[in-house]
Amino acid sequence: MHYGELKKCDIANGTGVRVTLFVSGCTNRCPGCFQPQTWDFCYGRPYTADTEAEIFAELDKSYVDGLTLLGGEPFEPANQSVLTALLRKVKARYPTKTVWCFTGFRLGEELCTEGSYPRTEHTDEMLSHIDILVDGRFRQEEKDISLQFRGSRNQRIIDMNATRSAGEIVIWEKLRR
């Protein structure tokens, strides 16, 4: 897996101060994407043990609220194995810090549907470590720069903990309407 950027003090991609990993590779290729360079699976640098150590060094800081994954596309099948292993360690080491993930894939229609392109043997575990999932492809015709934590009106901010408890998709309660 490759990544394009690691932001160590991000306040734009989730609540509070976050460590943000922009992974490489995306087959969605949404027109108007703000990071088209990350569509290339080889863009940026290889993800290594040093990258992971750098992430943990930042998450060790008390003022950091959590980790955000975006891209590119975290749920590309080629990215899921590495990210699932990372999230497993993050949740074990930092149980009170939140994990946000931005994906162009829809939760019910793609990530949880057997036989769909992004669904792999890692998808369910990866989802189990995510607190907030922003799902849906960016749509240029629904672009709205006033939206909280998303670029187009079709995208949802899903509270994954509440969703798991309810057995149905629950939109994040802190969403500004």
Residue pairs with C-beta under 8 A, 6 or more apart in sequence:
1 23
1 24
1 25
1 46
1 47
1 78
1 79
1 82
1 83
2 23
2 24
2 25
2 41
2 42
2 43
2 44
2 45
2 46
2 47
3 21
3 22
3 23
3 24
3 44
3 45
3 47
3 51
3 72
4 22
4 23
4 24
4 35
4 37
4 38
4 43
4 44
4 45
4 71
4 72
5 20
5 21
5 22
5 44
6 19
6 20
6 21
6 22
6 51
6 54
6 55
7 13
7 18
7 19
7 20
7 22
8 19
8 58
9 17
9 64
10 17
10 18
10 19
10 20
10 68
11 17
11 18
13 20
13 68
13 70
13 100
13 102
13 149
14 20
14 65
14 66
14 68
14 98
14 100
14 132
14 149
15 65
15 98
15 100
15 174
16 64
16 65
16 66
17 63
17 64
17 65
18 64
18 65
18 66
18 67
18 68
18 100
19 55
19 58
19 59
19 64
19 66
19 67
19 68
20 67
20 68
20 69
20 70
21 55
21 67
21 68
21 69
21 70
22 35
22 38
22 44
22 70
22 71
22 72
23 38
23 47
23 69
23 70
23 71
23 72
23 73
23 74
23 76
23 79
23 83
24 38
24 40
24 41
24 42
24 43
24 44
24 71
24 72
25 38
25 39
25 40
25 41
25 43
25 71
25 72
25 73
25 76
25 78
25 79
26 33
26 38
26 39
26 71
26 72
26 73
26 76
26 104
27 39
27 73
27 76
27 117
28 73
28 104
28 105
28 137
29 36
29 39
30 104
30 137
30 138
30 139
30 140
31 140
32 138
32 140
32 143
33 39
33 138
34 138
34 151
35 70
35 71
35 72
37 43
38 44
38 71
38 72
39 72
41 76
41 78
43 72
45 51
47 82
52 86
52 89
55 67
55 86
55 90
56 89
56 93
58 64
59 66
59 67
59 90
59 93
59 94
59 97
64 97
65 97
65 98
66 94
66 97
66 98
66 99
66 100
66 131
67 87
67 90
67 97
67 98
67 99
67 100
68 99
68 100
68 101
68 102
69 83
69 99
69 100
69 101
69 102
70 101
70 102
71 79
71 102
72 79
73 79
73 103
73 104
73 105
74 80
74 83
74 101
74 102
74 103
74 126
75 101
75 103
75 105
75 111
75 118
75 123
75 126
76 118
77 117
77 118
77 120
80 120
80 122
80 123
80 126
81 120
81 122
83 122
83 126
84 122
84 125
84 126
84 129
87 99
87 126
87 129
87 130
88 125
88 129
90 97
90 99
90 129
91 99
91 129
98 131
98 132
99 129
99 130
99 131
99 132
100 130
100 131
100 132
100 133
100 134
101 130
101 132
101 133
101 134
102 134
103 111
103 133
103 134
103 135
104 135
104 136
104 137
104 138
105 111
105 118
105 135
105 137
106 135
106 136
107 127
107 133
107 135
107 156
107 158
107 163
107 169
108 169
109 116
110 116
110 117
110 118
110 119
111 118
111 119
111 123
111 127
111 135
112 119
112 123
112 127
113 119
127 133
127 160
128 164
130 160
131 159
131 160
131 161
132 157
132 158
132 159
132 160
132 172
133 157
133 158
133 160
134 149
134 150
134 155
134 156
134 157
134 158
135 155
135 156
135 158
136 150
136 152
136 154
136 155
136 156
137 154
137 155
138 151
138 152
138 155
139 152
139 153
139 154
140 152
141 152
142 152
142 153
142 154
143 151
143 152
144 151
144 152
144 153
145 151
147 153
147 155
148 157
148 175
148 176
149 157
150 156
150 157
156 169
156 171
157 171
157 172
157 175
158 169
158 170
158 171
158 172
159 170
159 171
159 172
159 173
162 170
162 173
163 169
163 170
